[in-house]
Amino acid sequence: MGTPPSRSRLLRRGLRKRCPACGEREIWASWGRPVELCPRCGLRFERIEGHFVGAVGINTIVSFVVLFIVLIVSMILTAPEFELRILLPVNVGVTLAMTTWFMPISKTLWTSFDIMMRPLRPDEVDWSQAGG
């Protein structure tokens, strides 16, 4: 039996859109939608019903932080007259792009956090394939 990955390894794999348990790359059925089970270790990505609500939360927080930074920078650059016809489309565009781009990362990152909070049981993955 292999050993569960360290917390830092779980986070690195999550940030790189890989299976947190084994590091497999081919876990995406389509953009932002992982396959049900990891093809390498068998990890079920939606470990409990409603699992990805946490990923939506992470995505929202990161998107708001980026929006806030872009908003502050764009207001500084257009001061003293804040051009709403410039600020609005730029900030809406950045927010939509960030939310869409970060979605898959938030899902694997949330699964990593979930594994840290609720460690994997021996029957959840094929430890001979997962490695540590």
ChimeraX commands (.cxc) that place a marker at each C-alpha (Angstrom):
marker #1 position 0.00,0.00,0.00 radius 0.5
marker #1 position 1.30,3.46,-0.90 radius 0.5
marker #1 position 1.26,6.43,1.42 radius 0.5
marker #1 position -1.05,9.41,1.16 radius 0.5
marker #1 position 0.55,12.48,-0.44 radius 0.5
marker #1 position 1.86,15.26,1.79 radius 0.5
marker #1 position -0.13,18.47,2.17 radius 0.5
marker #1 position 2.29,20.41,-0.01 radius 0.5
marker #1 position 2.08,17.75,-2.74 radius 0.5
marker #1 position -1.73,17.80,-2.56 radius 0.5
marker #1 position -1.69,21.60,-3.01 radius 0.5
marker #1 position 0.83,21.51,-5.87 radius 0.5
marker #1 position -1.22,18.89,-7.71 radius 0.5
marker #1 position -4.43,20.83,-7.11 radius 0.5
marker #1 position -2.92,24.05,-8.44 radius 0.5
marker #1 position -1.68,22.20,-11.54 radius 0.5
marker #1 position -5.16,20.71,-12.31 radius 0.5
marker #1 position -4.07,17.15,-11.57 radius 0.5
marker #1 position -5.53,14.37,-9.48 radius 0.5
marker #1 position -4.57,15.27,-5.91 radius 0.5
marker #1 position -4.03,11.63,-4.93 radius 0.5
marker #1 position -1.78,10.42,-7.78 radius 0.5
marker #1 position -0.93,13.41,-9.98 radius 0.5
marker #1 position -2.68,12.08,-13.10 radius 0.5
marker #1 position -3.16,14.77,-15.77 radius 0.5
marker #1 position -5.92,13.18,-17.85 radius 0.5
marker #1 position -8.81,13.84,-15.47 radius 0.5
marker #1 position -10.92,16.24,-17.53 radius 0.5
marker #1 position -14.02,15.19,-19.48 radius 0.5
marker #1 position -14.36,18.79,-20.74 radius 0.5
marker #1 position -13.39,22.30,-19.64 radius 0.5
marker #1 position -13.98,22.51,-15.89 radius 0.5
marker #1 position -15.67,19.12,-15.66 radius 0.5
marker #1 position -13.54,16.29,-14.28 radius 0.5
marker #1 position -14.25,12.67,-15.06 radius 0.5
marker #1 position -16.10,10.82,-12.32 radius 0.5
marker #1 position -13.10,8.67,-11.31 radius 0.5
marker #1 position -9.39,9.22,-11.82 radius 0.5
marker #1 position -8.31,6.82,-14.59 radius 0.5
marker #1 position -5.08,6.01,-12.73 radius 0.5
marker #1 position -5.93,5.67,-9.03 radius 0.5
marker #1 position -9.74,5.56,-9.04 radius 0.5
marker #1 position -10.27,8.60,-6.79 radius 0.5
marker #1 position -13.88,9.80,-6.96 radius 0.5
marker #1 position -13.58,13.56,-7.48 radius 0.5
marker #1 position -17.01,14.34,-6.05 radius 0.5
marker #1 position -16.38,12.60,-2.74 radius 0.5
marker #1 position -19.74,13.61,-1.25 radius 0.5
marker #1 position -22.91,15.13,-2.70 radius 0.5
marker #1 position -22.40,18.86,-3.18 radius 0.5
marker #1 position -18.63,18.48,-3.04 radius 0.5
marker #1 position -17.88,21.20,-5.59 radius 0.5
marker #1 position -19.71,23.94,-3.68 radius 0.5
marker #1 position -16.34,24.53,-2.02 radius 0.5
marker #1 position -14.72,24.94,-5.44 radius 0.5
marker #1 position -17.31,27.58,-6.33 radius 0.5
marker #1 position -16.40,29.38,-3.10 radius 0.5
marker #1 position -12.67,29.30,-3.88 radius 0.5
marker #1 position -13.34,30.48,-7.44 radius 0.5
marker #1 position -15.51,33.34,-6.17 radius 0.5
marker #1 position -12.94,34.48,-3.60 radius 0.5
marker #1 position -10.03,34.42,-6.07 radius 0.5
marker #1 position -12.10,36.17,-8.74 radius 0.5
marker #1 position -13.15,38.92,-6.31 radius 0.5
marker #1 position -9.54,39.46,-5.21 radius 0.5
marker #1 position -8.44,39.79,-8.85 radius 0.5
marker #1 position -11.41,42.06,-9.60 radius 0.5
marker #1 position -10.52,44.27,-6.62 radius 0.5
marker #1 position -6.89,44.56,-7.74 radius 0.5
marker #1 position -7.87,45.35,-11.34 radius 0.5
marker #1 position -10.47,47.85,-10.15 radius 0.5
marker #1 position -7.98,49.69,-7.92 radius 0.5
marker #1 position -5.29,49.75,-10.64 radius 0.5
marker #1 position -7.74,50.90,-13.31 radius 0.5
marker #1 position -9.08,53.64,-11.04 radius 0.5
marker #1 position -5.55,54.84,-10.30 radius 0.5
marker #1 position -4.73,54.88,-14.01 radius 0.5
marker #1 position -7.87,56.85,-14.94 radius 0.5
marker #1 position -7.88,59.25,-11.94 radius 0.5
marker #1 position -9.11,61.91,-11.38 radius 0.5
marker #1 position -11.90,61.26,-13.90 radius 0.5
marker #1 position -13.07,57.69,-13.62 radius 0.5
marker #1 position -14.22,56.69,-17.09 radius 0.5
marker #1 position -17.08,54.29,-16.46 radius 0.5
marker #1 position -17.31,53.38,-20.15 radius 0.5
marker #1 position -13.73,52.08,-19.85 radius 0.5
marker #1 position -13.75,50.75,-16.28 radius 0.5
marker #1 position -16.94,48.73,-16.54 radius 0.5
marker #1 position -16.12,46.60,-19.61 radius 0.5
marker #1 position -12.51,46.04,-18.48 radius 0.5
marker #1 position -13.52,44.91,-15.01 radius 0.5
marker #1 position -16.43,42.77,-16.20 radius 0.5
marker #1 position -14.18,41.17,-18.83 radius 0.5
marker #1 position -11.40,40.45,-16.36 radius 0.5
marker #1 position -13.87,38.96,-13.88 radius 0.5
marker #1 position -15.50,36.69,-16.47 radius 0.5
marker #1 position -12.14,35.59,-17.86 radius 0.5
marker #1 position -10.70,34.91,-14.41 radius 0.5
marker #1 position -13.75,32.97,-13.25 radius 0.5
marker #1 position -13.70,30.80,-16.37 radius 0.5
marker #1 position -9.93,30.25,-16.42 radius 0.5
marker #1 position -9.71,29.43,-12.70 radius 0.5
marker #1 position -12.68,27.01,-12.61 radius 0.5
marker #1 position -10.74,23.76,-13.22 radius 0.5
marker #1 position -8.00,24.81,-10.81 radius 0.5
marker #1 position -10.56,25.58,-8.11 radius 0.5
marker #1 position -12.04,22.08,-8.48 radius 0.5
marker #1 position -8.78,20.19,-8.08 radius 0.5
marker #1 position -7.62,22.62,-5.38 radius 0.5
marker #1 position -10.86,22.10,-3.45 radius 0.5
marker #1 position -10.46,18.33,-3.72 radius 0.5
marker #1 position -6.95,18.76,-2.28 radius 0.5
marker #1 position -8.34,20.80,0.64 radius 0.5
marker #1 position -11.08,18.22,1.13 radius 0.5
marker #1 position -8.50,15.42,1.32 radius 0.5
marker #1 position -6.58,17.43,3.94 radius 0.5
marker #1 position -9.75,17.91,6.01 radius 0.5
marker #1 position -11.14,14.41,5.46 radius 0.5
marker #1 position -8.19,12.09,4.74 radius 0.5
marker #1 position -8.61,9.42,2.11 radius 0.5
marker #1 position -9.81,6.04,3.29 radius 0.5
marker #1 position -7.88,2.99,2.05 radius 0.5
marker #1 position -10.80,1.96,-0.18 radius 0.5
marker #1 position -11.06,5.36,-1.96 radius 0.5
marker #1 position -7.97,4.97,-4.14 radius 0.5
marker #1 position -5.77,2.25,-5.59 radius 0.5
marker #1 position -2.73,3.03,-3.46 radius 0.5
marker #1 position -0.47,0.90,-5.65 radius 0.5
marker #1 position -1.09,3.46,-8.42 radius 0.5
marker #1 position -1.42,6.62,-6.34 radius 0.5
marker #1 position 2.00,6.79,-4.77 radius 0.5
marker #1 position 2.93,9.47,-2.24 radius 0.5
marker link #1:1,2 radius 0.2
marker link #1:2,3 radius 0.2
marker link #1:3,4 radius 0.2
marker link #1:4,5 radius 0.2
marker link #1:5,6 radius 0.2
marker link #1:6,7 radius 0.2
marker link #1:7,8 radius 0.2
marker link #1:8,9 radius 0.2
marker link #1:9,10 radius 0.2
marker link #1:10,11 radius 0.2
marker link #1:11,12 radius 0.2
marker link #1:12,13 radius 0.2
marker link #1:13,14 radius 0.2
marker link #1:14,15 radius 0.2
marker link #1:15,16 radius 0.2
marker link #1:16,17 radius 0.2
marker link #1:17,18 radius 0.2
marker link #1:18,19 radius 0.2
marker link #1:19,20 radius 0.2
marker link #1:20,21 radius 0.2
marker link #1:21,22 radius 0.2
marker link #1:22,23 radius 0.2
marker link #1:23,24 radius 0.2
marker link #1:24,25 radius 0.2
marker link #1:25,26 radius 0.2
marker link #1:26,27 radius 0.2
marker link #1:27,28 radius 0.2
marker link #1:28,29 radius 0.2
marker link #1:29,30 radius 0.2
marker link #1:30,31 radius 0.2
marker link #1:31,32 radius 0.2
marker link #1:32,33 radius 0.2
marker link #1:33,34 radius 0.2
marker link #1:34,35 radius 0.2
marker link #1:35,36 radius 0.2
marker link #1:36,37 radius 0.2
marker link #1:37,38 radius 0.2
marker link #1:38,39 radius 0.2
marker link #1:39,40 radius 0.2
marker link #1:40,41 radius 0.2
marker link #1:41,42 radius 0.2
marker link #1:42,43 radius 0.2
marker link #1:43,44 radius 0.2
marker link #1:44,45 radius 0.2
marker link #1:45,46 radius 0.2
marker link #1:46,47 radius 0.2
marker link #1:47,48 radius 0.2
marker link #1:48,49 radius 0.2
marker link #1:49,50 radius 0.2
marker link #1:50,51 radius 0.2
marker link #1:51,52 radius 0.2
marker link #1:52,53 radius 0.2
marker link #1:53,54 radius 0.2
marker link #1:54,55 radius 0.2
marker link #1:55,56 radius 0.2
marker link #1:56,57 radius 0.2
marker link #1:57,58 radius 0.2
marker link #1:58,59 radius 0.2
marker link #1:59,60 radius 0.2
marker link #1:60,61 radius 0.2
marker link #1:61,62 radius 0.2
marker link #1:62,63 radius 0.2
marker link #1:63,64 radius 0.2
marker link #1:64,65 radius 0.2
marker link #1:65,66 radius 0.2
marker link #1:66,67 radius 0.2
marker link #1:67,68 radius 0.2
marker link #1:68,69 radius 0.2
marker link #1:69,70 radius 0.2
marker link #1:70,71 radius 0.2
marker link #1:71,72 radius 0.2
marker link #1:72,73 radius 0.2
marker link #1:73,74 radius 0.2
marker link #1:74,75 radius 0.2
marker link #1:75,76 radius 0.2
marker link #1:76,77 radius 0.2
marker link #1:77,78 radius 0.2
marker link #1:78,79 radius 0.2
marker link #1:79,80 radius 0.2
marker link #1:80,81 radius 0.2
marker link #1:81,82 radius 0.2
marker link #1:82,83 radius 0.2
marker link #1:83,84 radius 0.2
marker link #1:84,85 radius 0.2
marker link #1:85,86 radius 0.2
marker link #1:86,87 radius 0.2
marker link #1:87,88 radius 0.2
marker link #1:88,89 radius 0.2
marker link #1:89,90 radius 0.2
marker link #1:90,91 radius 0.2
marker link #1:91,92 radius 0.2
marker link #1:92,93 radius 0.2
marker link #1:93,94 radius 0.2
marker link #1:94,95 radius 0.2
marker link #1:95,96 radius 0.2
marker link #1:96,97 radius 0.2
marker link #1:97,98 radius 0.2
marker link #1:98,99 radius 0.2
marker link #1:99,100 radius 0.2
marker link #1:100,101 radius 0.2
marker link #1:101,102 radius 0.2
marker link #1:102,103 radius 0.2
marker link #1:103,104 radius 0.2
marker link #1:104,105 radius 0.2
marker link #1:105,106 radius 0.2
marker link #1:106,107 radius 0.2
marker link #1:107,108 radius 0.2
marker link #1:108,109 radius 0.2
marker link #1:109,110 radius 0.2
marker link #1:110,111 radius 0.2
marker link #1:111,112 radius 0.2
marker link #1:112,113 radius 0.2
marker link #1:113,114 radius 0.2
marker link #1:114,115 radius 0.2
marker link #1:115,116 radius 0.2
marker link #1:116,117 radius 0.2
marker link #1:117,118 radius 0.2
marker link #1:118,119 radius 0.2
marker link #1:119,120 radius 0.2
marker link #1:120,121 radius 0.2
marker link #1:121,122 radius 0.2
marker link #1:122,123 radius 0.2
marker link #1:123,124 radius 0.2
marker link #1:124,125 radius 0.2
marker link #1:125,126 radius 0.2
marker link #1:126,127 radius 0.2
marker link #1:127,128 radius 0.2
marker link #1:128,129 radius 0.2
marker link #1:129,130 radius 0.2
marker link #1:130,131 radius 0.2
marker link #1:131,132 radius 0.2
view
